[in-house]
Amino acid sequence: MMALEPLFGINIDPRADDWQDAFRRAQAADRNRLDLVTCQDHPYNRNFLDTWTLLSAVAMATQHVHLGTNVANLPLRPPAMLAKAAASLDVLSGGRVELGIGAGAFWRGVAAYGGPERSPAEAYAAFSEALDIIRGMWEKAGGSFRYEGLYYQVRGAQAGPAPQHPIRIWVGAVGPRMLRLVGAKADGVLESITYVPPKRLTWVNDRIDEGAESAGRPADAIRRGYNLMGVIREHDTRGLTSQDSGLDGPVSYWVDELVRLNREYRQDTFLFWPTEGDPVEQIERFAQEVVPAVREALA
């Protein structure tokens, strides 16, 4: 398979009590020319800002880095409006938006905010419809778009604006049906090391490949994103790769692990979530020491 150029980024939190931290992290990533800044989306959390509002503000405070959701809560964000929001921010940011979406998961919180409480089968079917609507709204920008689904209907919407660049759709998925849907309809998957340890990535890749093959798509065109929780140590310690702790070790350990994740498990997009120490210092070490060494090893 043809390897995709690796991408590197960080995640920020939409914490309302220290929203400046999100800007410090994002600007450190931008300053050090990382590729991505993503933000989780849990609207029902009283301690979180609205993710799209935060990303819009961060977009105005950065110049280079791409910005995305990791992942947007689809049941509380109707797909036609989500498509418009993503396209609007893409225009305002000069073509720097990535759209990550998820089917729901925390249904009690979704229902508390007036959203639907769906079964796994219903969530899957609604999600598949939403992917079609988002693509359709972008493709029909400047024209009229219609869609009649079981869960979503779009009845002659005047679609627009058009995104400034082709926005990639990433999906947070862990189950076999959702992973096959990633292969059939999406541009990338987003997994987290604390939920999907490296040993399970082969199984994840196989399900994505099955979906791509069923849709006649090249499997190697679908990005494999990995959220890496952990800490970069100053001194050599025993590195850990476990479901509980993520990555823990010096720069050399991080380099070896990311290279291994790419070569053995086909991961091509790495998003760093610092769990200890000063987050800006951790991000700078990642960007200045880990990323260049990994790029060189994979070149």
Residue frames as qw, qx, qy, qz and C-alpha x, y, z in Angstrom:
[[0.000, 0.885, 0.466, 0.000, 0.00, 0.00, 0.00],
 [0.339, 0.561, -0.040, 0.754, 1.05, 3.57, -0.62],
 [0.417, -0.463, -0.519, 0.585, 1.82, 5.33, 2.67],
 [0.013, 0.917, 0.267, 0.296, 0.24, 8.70, 3.34],
 [0.300, 0.488, -0.356, 0.739, 2.44, 11.52, 4.55],
 [0.431, -0.433, -0.689, 0.389, 2.24, 11.52, 8.36],
 [0.149, -0.727, -0.115, -0.661, 0.38, 14.31, 10.14],
 [0.468, -0.176, -0.626, 0.599, 1.05, 15.50, 13.67],
 [0.216, -0.620, -0.144, -0.741, -1.05, 17.58, 16.02],
 [0.069, 0.016, -0.726, 0.684, -2.44, 18.13, 19.48],
 [0.285, -0.626, -0.680, -0.254, -5.77, 18.19, 21.25],
 [0.034, -0.248, 0.321, -0.913, -7.16, 21.08, 23.30],
 [0.131, -0.457, -0.847, 0.240, -9.92, 20.99, 25.90],
 [0.090, -0.603, -0.335, -0.719, -12.96, 23.32, 25.82],
 [0.433, -0.439, -0.616, 0.491, -12.70, 24.02, 29.56],
 [0.048, -0.870, -0.286, -0.398, -14.62, 27.12, 30.57],
 [0.570, -0.802, -0.058, 0.170, -12.64, 27.67, 33.77],
 [0.423, -0.591, 0.410, 0.551, -9.31, 28.05, 31.93],
 [0.709, 0.646, 0.283, -0.012, -10.16, 28.77, 28.31],
 [0.114, 0.900, -0.391, -0.157, -6.86, 30.61, 27.86],
 [0.564, -0.367, 0.726, 0.143, -5.09, 27.25, 28.12],
 [0.733, 0.451, 0.503, 0.072, -6.68, 26.15, 24.86],
 [0.381, 0.923, -0.062, 0.014, -5.25, 29.22, 23.13],
 [0.277, -0.759, 0.580, 0.102, -1.79, 28.71, 24.62],
 [0.680, -0.073, 0.717, 0.136, -1.71, 25.12, 23.38],
 [0.649, 0.654, 0.385, 0.065, -3.11, 25.93, 19.94],
 [0.210, 0.955, -0.205, -0.031, -0.71, 28.84, 19.43],
 [0.443, -0.573, 0.672, 0.156, 2.23, 26.65, 20.48],
 [0.712, 0.222, 0.647, 0.155, 1.17, 24.10, 17.87],
 [0.480, 0.855, 0.192, 0.038, 0.77, 26.84, 15.27],
 [0.101, -0.911, 0.383, 0.114, 4.10, 28.45, 16.14],
 [0.434, -0.429, 0.774, 0.167, 5.87, 25.10, 15.79],
 [0.473, 0.368, -0.523, -0.606, 4.09, 24.30, 12.51],
 [0.340, 0.077, 0.926, -0.144, 2.24, 21.19, 13.63],
 [0.075, -0.170, -0.741, -0.645, -0.49, 20.07, 11.27],
 [0.430, -0.514, -0.625, -0.400, -3.58, 19.78, 13.44],
 [0.115, -0.100, 0.599, -0.786, -5.34, 21.12, 16.52],
 [0.436, -0.359, -0.721, -0.402, -8.46, 19.23, 17.54],
 [0.252, -0.220, 0.472, -0.816, -10.99, 19.70, 20.32],
 [0.049, -0.272, -0.957, 0.085, -13.42, 17.29, 21.97],
 [0.341, -0.240, -0.230, -0.879, -17.13, 18.08, 21.82],
 [0.267, -0.369, -0.865, 0.209, -19.36, 17.32, 24.81],
 [0.135, -0.490, -0.168, -0.845, -22.05, 20.03, 24.77],
 [0.667, -0.575, -0.392, -0.266, -23.87, 18.50, 27.77],
 [0.665, -0.201, -0.387, 0.606, -20.85, 19.06, 30.03],
 [0.160, -0.952, -0.261, 0.009, -21.57, 22.18, 32.09],
 [0.501, -0.695, 0.216, 0.468, -17.84, 22.89, 32.47],
 [0.529, 0.056, 0.549, 0.644, -17.16, 22.97, 28.72],
 [0.221, 0.517, -0.125, -0.817, -17.48, 25.79, 26.25],
 [0.800, 0.508, 0.240, -0.211, -19.24, 25.15, 22.96],
 [0.710, -0.181, 0.466, 0.496, -16.62, 23.52, 20.77],
 [0.495, 0.596, 0.408, 0.483, -17.49, 25.25, 17.50],
 [0.089, -0.988, -0.060, -0.116, -17.46, 28.67, 19.15],
 [0.593, -0.668, 0.334, 0.300, -14.07, 27.92, 20.69],
 [0.696, 0.089, 0.494, 0.513, -12.59, 26.61, 17.42],
 [0.323, 0.836, 0.295, 0.331, -13.83, 29.71, 15.61],
 [0.261, -0.955, 0.141, 0.019, -12.01, 31.92, 18.10],
 [0.697, -0.407, 0.463, 0.367, -8.88, 29.76, 17.94],
 [0.658, 0.478, 0.416, 0.406, -8.96, 30.00, 14.15],
 [0.147, 0.953, 0.069, 0.256, -8.66, 33.76, 14.42],
 [0.433, -0.832, 0.345, 0.028, -5.69, 33.40, 16.80],
 [0.686, -0.221, 0.603, 0.343, -3.71, 31.03, 14.55],
 [0.314, 0.679, -0.330, -0.576, -2.41, 31.15, 10.98],
 [0.285, 0.434, -0.802, -0.296, -1.21, 27.76, 9.79],
 [0.149, -0.052, 0.966, -0.206, -2.57, 24.84, 11.78],
 [0.439, -0.257, -0.647, -0.568, -5.70, 22.96, 10.70],
 [0.312, -0.138, 0.564, -0.752, -8.55, 22.89, 13.23],
 [0.534, -0.112, -0.709, -0.447, -11.06, 20.14, 13.83],
 [0.707, -0.383, 0.212, -0.556, -13.49, 18.38, 16.13],
 [0.377, 0.299, -0.869, 0.114, -12.39, 15.23, 17.94],
 [0.085, 0.259, 0.715, 0.643, -15.26, 14.44, 17.57],
 [0.339, -0.117, -0.003, -0.933, -18.43, 16.52, 17.07],
 [0.305, 0.202, 0.847, -0.387, -21.56, 15.19, 18.74],
 [0.072, -0.139, -0.687, -0.709, -23.76, 14.49, 15.74],
 [0.160, -0.580, -0.798, -0.032, -27.10, 13.97, 17.54],
 [0.160, -0.773, -0.334, 0.514, -26.92, 17.53, 18.89],
 [0.019, -0.561, 0.337, 0.756, -25.64, 19.03, 15.62],
 [0.750, 0.502, 0.375, -0.212, -28.00, 18.41, 12.68],
 [0.708, -0.020, 0.449, 0.545, -25.93, 17.39, 9.65],
 [0.378, 0.750, 0.324, 0.436, -27.07, 20.14, 7.29],
 [0.211, -0.968, 0.053, -0.122, -26.18, 22.80, 9.86],
 [0.725, -0.497, 0.341, 0.333, -22.95, 21.00, 10.75],
 [0.670, 0.344, 0.385, 0.534, -21.99, 21.07, 7.08],
 [0.144, 0.901, 0.158, 0.377, -22.69, 24.81, 6.97],
 [0.501, -0.849, 0.154, 0.068, -20.77, 25.47, 10.19],
 [0.768, -0.235, 0.385, 0.455, -17.72, 23.56, 8.93],
 [0.531, 0.548, 0.353, 0.542, -17.82, 25.26, 5.52],
 [0.079, -0.968, -0.098, -0.217, -18.21, 28.68, 7.14],
 [0.577, -0.740, 0.277, 0.209, -15.22, 28.19, 9.41],
 [0.762, 0.082, 0.403, 0.500, -13.23, 26.82, 6.49],
 [0.333, 0.789, 0.234, 0.461, -13.87, 30.06, 4.59],
 [0.291, -0.944, 0.053, -0.144, -13.04, 32.23, 7.59],
 [0.693, -0.580, 0.364, 0.226, -9.85, 30.32, 8.40],
 [0.259, 0.716, -0.538, -0.362, -8.49, 30.18, 4.87],
 [0.833, 0.234, -0.455, -0.213, -9.16, 26.48, 4.30],
 [0.142, 0.435, -0.792, 0.405, -8.00, 24.99, 7.62],
 [0.688, -0.212, 0.331, -0.610, -10.95, 22.91, 8.85],
 [0.286, 0.086, -0.951, -0.078, -11.11, 19.18, 9.56],
 [0.661, -0.266, 0.019, -0.701, -14.47, 17.69, 10.56],
 [0.191, 0.078, -0.960, 0.187, -14.47, 14.85, 13.06],
 [0.626, -0.240, -0.051, -0.740, -17.87, 13.42, 13.98],
 [0.024, 0.069, -0.966, 0.247, -19.22, 10.74, 16.28],
 [0.352, -0.370, -0.741, -0.436, -22.57, 8.98, 16.56],
 [0.511, -0.682, -0.131, -0.507, -23.25, 9.98, 20.17],
 [0.530, 0.121, -0.733, 0.408, -22.28, 7.54, 22.94],
 [0.076, -0.133, -0.627, 0.764, -23.38, 9.63, 26.00],
 [0.144, -0.458, -0.696, -0.534, -27.07, 9.33, 25.29],
 [0.310, -0.698, -0.570, 0.302, -28.36, 10.56, 28.65],
 [0.234, -0.493, 0.010, 0.838, -26.51, 13.84, 28.15],
 [0.024, 0.103, 0.604, 0.790, -27.74, 14.09, 24.56],
 [0.224, -0.589, -0.742, -0.228, -31.35, 13.51, 25.63],
 [0.310, -0.639, -0.411, 0.571, -31.02, 16.05, 28.46],
 [0.097, -0.395, 0.201, 0.891, -30.19, 18.70, 25.85],
 [0.584, 0.499, 0.170, -0.618, -33.20, 17.80, 23.73],
 [0.303, 0.441, -0.738, -0.411, -31.50, 15.39, 21.35],
 [0.883, -0.016, -0.294, -0.366, -32.65, 11.87, 20.46],
 [0.477, -0.464, 0.733, -0.145, -31.73, 8.81, 22.52],
 [0.750, 0.390, -0.382, -0.373, -30.96, 6.17, 19.90],
 [0.933, -0.185, 0.305, 0.037, -30.22, 2.46, 19.98],
 [0.429, -0.443, 0.588, 0.523, -26.90, 1.31, 18.43],
 [0.449, 0.355, 0.720, 0.393, -28.70, 0.29, 15.23],
 [0.154, 0.918, 0.365, 0.005, -30.55, 3.60, 15.02],
 [0.269, -0.838, 0.226, 0.417, -27.38, 5.58, 15.74],
 [0.490, -0.161, 0.664, 0.541, -25.53, 3.75, 12.95],
 [0.360, 0.590, 0.648, 0.319, -28.29, 4.32, 10.38],
 [0.007, -0.971, -0.198, 0.132, -28.64, 7.99, 11.32],
 [0.398, -0.666, 0.377, 0.506, -24.89, 8.46, 11.12],
 [0.492, 0.119, 0.684, 0.526, -24.73, 6.97, 7.63],
 [0.221, 0.823, 0.490, 0.183, -27.47, 9.34, 6.50],
 [0.220, -0.925, 0.007, 0.309, -25.65, 12.29, 8.06],
 [0.498, -0.340, 0.514, 0.610, -22.46, 11.52, 6.12],
 [0.375, 0.458, 0.651, 0.476, -24.44, 11.64, 2.87],
 [0.001, 0.936, 0.351, 0.013, -26.05, 14.94, 3.84],
 [0.370, -0.776, 0.187, 0.476, -22.80, 16.64, 4.82],
 [0.452, -0.087, 0.616, 0.639, -21.13, 15.59, 1.57],
 [0.260, 0.630, 0.652, 0.333, -24.22, 16.58, -0.40],
 [0.101, -0.947, -0.222, 0.207, -24.44, 20.04, 1.13],
 [0.356, -0.622, 0.376, 0.587, -20.82, 20.74, 0.24],
 [0.396, 0.086, 0.725, 0.556, -21.09, 19.33, -3.27],
 [0.142, 0.707, 0.629, 0.292, -24.31, 21.23, -3.99],
 [0.248, -0.590, -0.188, 0.745, -23.05, 24.57, -2.66],
 [0.076, 0.269, -0.327, -0.903, -24.63, 27.29, -4.75],
 [0.414, -0.122, -0.688, -0.583, -27.58, 25.07, -5.59],
 [0.711, -0.308, 0.117, -0.621, -30.46, 23.21, -3.99],
 [0.210, 0.244, -0.938, 0.127, -30.04, 20.00, -1.98],
 [0.781, -0.233, -0.029, -0.578, -32.61, 17.38, -1.05],
 [0.259, 0.219, -0.927, 0.160, -32.37, 14.24, 1.02],
 [0.759, -0.305, -0.051, -0.572, -35.10, 11.95, 2.34],
 [0.346, 0.229, -0.875, 0.249, -33.89, 9.58, 5.01],
 [0.563, -0.484, -0.669, -0.030, -35.47, 7.76, 7.91],
 [0.514, -0.549, -0.367, 0.547, -33.80, 10.03, 10.47],
 [0.158, -0.511, 0.078, 0.841, -32.89, 13.18, 8.52],
 [0.458, 0.681, 0.528, 0.218, -34.65, 15.11, 5.79],
 [0.183, -0.440, 0.144, 0.867, -33.31, 18.05, 3.81],
 [0.411, 0.635, 0.654, 0.019, -36.00, 19.55, 1.61],
 [0.411, 0.776, 0.245, 0.410, -34.63, 21.87, -0.99],
 [0.477, -0.750, -0.028, 0.457, -32.01, 23.56, 1.19],
 [0.427, 0.881, -0.135, 0.156, -30.10, 26.38, -0.46],
 [0.883, -0.264, -0.025, 0.386, -26.63, 24.95, 0.12],
 [0.465, 0.618, -0.128, 0.621, -23.64, 27.17, 0.77],
 [0.284, 0.817, -0.436, -0.248, -21.13, 28.58, 1.23],
 [0.919, 0.251, -0.284, 0.106, -18.75, 26.13, -0.37],
 [0.734, -0.572, 0.130, 0.341, -15.76, 25.11, 1.72],
 [0.150, 0.883, -0.372, -0.245, -12.53, 26.78, 0.67],
 [0.179, 0.458, -0.862, -0.122, -10.76, 23.42, 0.45],
 [0.735, -0.128, -0.607, -0.275, -11.88, 19.74, 0.47],
 [0.453, -0.538, 0.480, -0.523, -12.71, 19.19, 4.15],
 [0.396, 0.120, -0.910, 0.036, -11.73, 15.75, 5.41],
 [0.736, -0.417, -0.022, -0.533, -14.34, 13.87, 7.43],
 [0.223, 0.283, -0.876, 0.321, -12.94, 11.87, 10.32],
 [0.740, -0.385, -0.316, -0.451, -15.06, 9.42, 12.30],
 [0.244, -0.425, 0.748, -0.447, -14.72, 8.35, 15.91],
 [0.872, 0.027, -0.267, -0.409, -15.51, 4.65, 15.62],
 [0.262, -0.464, 0.825, -0.191, -14.77, 1.47, 17.55],
 [0.740, 0.139, 0.595, -0.281, -17.44, -1.06, 16.49],
 [0.477, 0.006, 0.743, 0.470, -17.22, -3.18, 13.32],
 [0.348, 0.725, 0.573, 0.160, -20.17, -1.60, 11.49],
 [0.021, -0.972, -0.013, 0.236, -18.99, 1.95, 12.13],
 [0.403, -0.541, 0.552, 0.489, -15.44, 1.05, 11.10],
 [0.473, 0.286, 0.724, 0.412, -16.70, -0.43, 7.84],
 [0.197, 0.905, 0.376, -0.008, -18.69, 2.76, 7.32],
 [0.255, -0.805, 0.280, 0.456, -15.46, 4.73, 7.73],
 [0.438, -0.172, 0.712, 0.521, -13.95, 2.69, 4.91],
 [0.346, 0.548, 0.713, 0.267, -17.00, 3.17, 2.72],
 [0.092, 0.881, 0.394, 0.245, -17.75, 6.88, 3.23],
 [0.350, -0.919, 0.020, 0.183, -15.21, 8.80, 5.35],
 [0.474, 0.781, -0.340, 0.223, -11.70, 10.18, 4.93],
 [0.293, 0.413, -0.718, 0.478, -10.22, 9.01, 8.21],
 [0.710, -0.510, -0.483, -0.046, -10.78, 7.38, 11.57],
 [0.047, -0.659, 0.450, -0.600, -9.92, 8.73, 15.03],
 [0.822, -0.315, -0.470, 0.063, -9.02, 6.26, 17.77],
 [0.264, -0.816, 0.360, -0.367, -7.59, 6.81, 21.26],
 [0.443, 0.344, -0.797, 0.223, -4.80, 4.74, 22.75],
 [0.247, -0.175, 0.697, -0.650, -6.65, 4.61, 26.09],
 [0.761, 0.182, 0.288, -0.552, -9.67, 2.92, 24.43],
 [0.914, 0.402, -0.035, -0.032, -8.05, 1.12, 21.51],
 [0.527, -0.647, 0.474, 0.283, -4.56, -0.13, 22.44],
 [0.194, 0.600, -0.621, -0.465, -2.03, -0.81, 19.67],
 [0.227, -0.085, 0.967, 0.081, -2.64, -4.56, 19.67],
 [0.439, 0.533, 0.670, -0.271, -6.23, -3.93, 18.53],
 [0.206, 0.664, -0.201, -0.691, -5.32, -1.65, 15.63],
 [0.031, -0.157, 0.875, 0.457, -4.84, -4.52, 13.18],
 [0.149, 0.477, 0.863, -0.079, -8.44, -5.56, 13.75],
 [0.161, 0.754, 0.230, -0.594, -9.56, -1.94, 13.34],
 [0.062, 0.511, -0.539, -0.667, -7.64, -1.62, 10.07],
 [0.114, 0.092, 0.948, 0.281, -9.13, -4.83, 8.71],
 [0.200, 0.649, 0.687, -0.258, -12.69, -3.60, 9.29],
 [0.145, 0.752, -0.074, -0.639, -11.92, -0.25, 7.60],
 [0.031, -0.332, 0.769, 0.545, -10.35, -2.09, 4.67],
 [0.209, 0.345, 0.913, 0.057, -13.46, -4.27, 4.33],
 [0.216, 0.774, 0.416, -0.425, -15.65, -1.20, 4.12],
 [0.070, 0.667, -0.383, -0.635, -13.40, 0.42, 1.55],
 [0.125, -0.102, 0.901, 0.402, -13.34, -2.71, -0.59],
 [0.242, 0.528, 0.805, -0.116, -17.14, -3.00, -0.49],
 [0.205, 0.862, 0.214, -0.410, -17.43, 0.60, -1.72],
 [0.739, 0.522, 0.178, 0.388, -14.71, 0.27, -4.36],
 [0.052, -0.973, 0.185, -0.130, -12.44, 2.73, -2.57],
 [0.629, 0.397, -0.535, 0.400, -8.65, 2.44, -2.07],
 [0.713, -0.603, -0.334, 0.126, -8.10, 1.46, 1.56],
 [0.633, -0.145, -0.118, 0.751, -4.76, 3.25, 1.70],
 [0.077, 0.517, 0.179, 0.834, -6.49, 6.59, 1.02],
 [0.552, -0.722, -0.296, -0.295, -8.24, 6.50, 4.40],
 [0.141, 0.607, -0.529, 0.576, -6.27, 8.11, 7.20],
 [0.731, -0.377, -0.552, 0.135, -5.71, 6.35, 10.51],
 [0.050, -0.709, 0.246, -0.659, -5.69, 8.91, 13.34],
 [0.706, -0.272, -0.590, 0.283, -4.48, 8.05, 16.83],
 [0.303, -0.851, 0.085, -0.419, -5.02, 10.14, 19.96],
 [0.707, 0.120, -0.533, 0.450, -1.88, 9.69, 22.07],
 [0.501, -0.831, 0.019, -0.242, -2.36, 10.47, 25.73],
 [0.883, -0.113, -0.186, 0.417, 0.88, 10.57, 27.66],
 [0.270, -0.938, 0.150, 0.159, 3.96, 12.43, 28.81],
 [0.710, 0.543, -0.264, 0.363, 7.40, 13.09, 27.33],
 [0.713, -0.653, -0.046, 0.251, 9.97, 12.64, 30.11],
 [0.092, 0.921, -0.377, -0.019, 13.20, 14.58, 30.43],
 [0.177, -0.530, 0.829, -0.023, 15.17, 11.55, 31.59],
 [0.489, 0.117, -0.809, -0.303, 15.08, 7.94, 30.46],
 [0.554, -0.131, 0.605, -0.556, 12.36, 5.92, 32.13],
 [0.256, 0.112, 0.947, 0.160, 10.71, 2.64, 31.31],
 [0.346, 0.065, -0.303, -0.886, 8.23, 3.48, 28.58],
 [0.373, 0.237, 0.833, -0.333, 4.72, 2.18, 28.83],
 [0.361, 0.011, -0.501, -0.786, 2.16, 1.45, 26.13],
 [0.002, -0.253, -0.933, 0.254, -0.92, 0.36, 28.00],
 [0.117, -0.634, -0.640, -0.418, -4.62, 0.92, 27.80],
 [0.404, -0.777, -0.408, 0.256, -4.49, 2.85, 31.06],
 [0.406, -0.698, 0.041, 0.589, -1.51, 5.17, 30.74],
 [0.520, 0.852, -0.016, -0.059, -0.84, 5.80, 27.06],
 [0.748, 0.414, -0.222, 0.469, 2.77, 6.64, 26.19],
 [0.477, -0.871, 0.115, -0.008, 5.25, 7.48, 28.92],
 [0.848, -0.120, 0.169, 0.487, 8.96, 7.94, 28.30],
 [0.254, -0.588, 0.233, 0.731, 11.75, 10.10, 26.86],
 [0.435, 0.641, -0.226, -0.591, 11.91, 11.52, 23.35],
 [0.126, 0.363, -0.877, -0.287, 13.69, 8.45, 21.97],
 [0.255, 0.208, 0.920, -0.214, 10.92, 6.21, 23.25],
 [0.450, 0.625, 0.313, -0.556, 8.22, 8.40, 21.68],
 [0.320, 0.593, -0.526, -0.519, 10.05, 8.39, 18.36],
 [0.001, -0.163, 0.979, 0.119, 10.41, 4.61, 18.38],
 [0.323, 0.364, 0.797, -0.359, 6.76, 4.10, 19.30],
 [0.456, 0.658, 0.091, -0.593, 5.38, 6.45, 16.64],
 [0.261, 0.490, -0.719, -0.419, 7.57, 4.87, 13.98],
 [0.099, 0.012, 0.993, -0.057, 6.39, 1.43, 15.11],
 [0.406, 0.493, 0.571, -0.516, 2.76, 2.52, 15.09],
 [0.445, 0.642, -0.241, -0.577, 3.19, 3.69, 11.52],
 [0.248, 0.432, -0.821, -0.279, 5.13, 0.73, 10.18],
 [0.005, -0.030, -0.992, 0.126, 3.35, -2.07, 12.03],
 [0.149, 0.522, 0.760, -0.356, -0.15, -0.65, 12.48],
 [0.256, 0.492, 0.541, 0.632, -0.50, 1.86, 9.61],
 [0.167, -0.855, -0.369, 0.323, -1.18, 4.85, 11.85],
 [0.510, 0.384, 0.215, 0.739, -0.43, 8.04, 9.92],
 [0.122, -0.706, -0.064, -0.695, -1.92, 10.84, 12.03],
 [0.566, -0.236, -0.619, 0.490, -0.79, 11.40, 15.63],
 [0.226, -0.761, -0.110, -0.598, -2.57, 13.74, 18.06],
 [0.438, 0.087, -0.643, 0.622, -0.75, 14.42, 21.32],
 [0.504, -0.739, -0.241, -0.377, -2.72, 14.88, 24.57],
 [0.273, 0.401, -0.634, 0.602, -0.23, 15.87, 27.32],
 [0.678, -0.527, -0.488, -0.157, -1.23, 14.33, 30.66],
 [0.655, -0.599, -0.174, 0.426, 1.51, 15.72, 32.94],
 [0.500, -0.186, 0.119, 0.838, 3.77, 18.73, 33.24],
 [0.160, 0.585, 0.004, -0.795, 3.47, 22.10, 31.54],
 [0.711, 0.475, 0.517, -0.033, 1.34, 21.42, 28.43],
 [0.400, 0.896, -0.142, -0.127, 3.03, 24.08, 26.29],
 [0.180, -0.668, 0.714, 0.109, 6.48, 22.70, 27.14],
 [0.644, 0.034, 0.765, -0.004, 5.24, 19.20, 26.34],
 [0.641, 0.706, 0.285, -0.100, 3.82, 20.37, 23.00],
 [0.202, 0.890, -0.385, -0.136, 7.08, 22.13, 22.12],
 [0.388, -0.435, 0.808, 0.091, 9.12, 19.00, 22.89],
 [0.696, 0.337, 0.632, -0.051, 6.74, 16.96, 20.77],
 [0.527, 0.837, 0.115, -0.093, 6.95, 19.42, 17.87],
 [0.123, 0.888, -0.440, -0.048, 10.67, 20.19, 18.05],
 [0.218, -0.510, 0.832, -0.024, 12.14, 16.83, 19.03],
 [0.606, 0.115, 0.775, -0.137, 9.71, 13.98, 18.41],
 [0.648, 0.662, 0.260, -0.272, 8.06, 15.02, 15.15],
 [0.335, 0.784, -0.465, -0.238, 11.22, 15.82, 13.12],
 [0.221, -0.403, 0.888, 0.016, 12.81, 12.53, 14.15],
 [0.620, 0.282, 0.705, -0.197, 9.72, 10.54, 13.21],
 [0.575, 0.760, 0.007, -0.302, 9.44, 12.32, 9.87],
 [0.134, 0.702, -0.677, -0.177, 13.08, 11.56, 9.13],
 [0.391, -0.179, 0.900, -0.072, 12.69, 7.89, 10.07],
 [0.595, 0.446, 0.639, -0.196, 9.61, 7.51, 7.87],
 [0.307, 0.735, -0.243, -0.553, 10.88, 9.53, 4.91]]
